[in-house]
């Protein structure tokens, strides 16, 4: 089943831009998001979102396949070495990510 996906213009505190599925309660307003298209999985939407931002990740609330989105995120970082920042990335808890989605 395909769904419409969007990426937030404003990054979260970990500098990732959240990818949301249509209907997510944490999706930003129309003016604060980019329509990515219709995809059969969140991982495909996250891959597409890398055309807009180098750091993106599936929303922890609405992305049913977070593991796929994570792998897609990591493989894209490896493929785009010029966009990788030279700093340590700290893991963010589930609750911190949900609060960041409210921006």
CORURLIN-V827995 format. One record per residue. N is the residue number from 1. PHI is phi as a letter, one per 30 degrees, with the letter a starting at -180 (* if undefined). NEAR is the number of other ideal C-beta (glycine too) atoms within 8 Angstrom. Layout:
# CORURLIN-V827995
n: <N;N>
phi: <PHI;PHI>
near: <NEAR;NEAR>
This chain:
# CORURLIN-V827995
n: <1;2;3;4;5;6;7;8;9;10;11;12;13;14;15;16;17;18;19;20;21;22;23;24;25;26;27;28;29;30;31;32;33;34;35;36;37;38;39;40;41;42;43;44;45;46;47;48;49;50;51;52;53;54;55;56;57;58;59;60;61;62;63;64;65;66;67;68;69;70;71;72;73;74;75;76;77;78;79;80;81;82;83;84;85;86;87;88;89;90;91;92;93;94;95;96;97;98;99;100;101;102;103>
phi: <*;c;b;d;b;b;c;d;d;d;d;d;d;d;i;d;c;d;c;c;d;e;j;d;d;c;d;d;e;e;d;c;b;c;d;c;k;c;b;d;a;d;d;d;d;d;d;d;d;d;d;c;b;d;c;b;a;d;e;d;d;c;d;d;c;e;d;d;d;d;d;d;d;d;d;d;d;d;d;c;d;d;c;d;d;c;b;d;c;c;d;c;d;e;d;d;d;d;d;d;d;d;d>
near: <3;5;9;9;17;13;16;16;8;7;10;13;7;9;6;9;15;14;18;16;12;9;6;10;5;11;12;10;5;4;4;8;13;8;7;12;8;6;12;6;8;17;12;10;17;16;9;11;15;11;4;8;9;8;9;14;12;15;15;9;9;12;12;5;10;10;6;10;16;10;9;12;11;8;8;11;11;7;6;10;7;4;8;8;4;3;4;3;5;5;4;9;6;6;6;9;12;11;7;12;14;6;7>
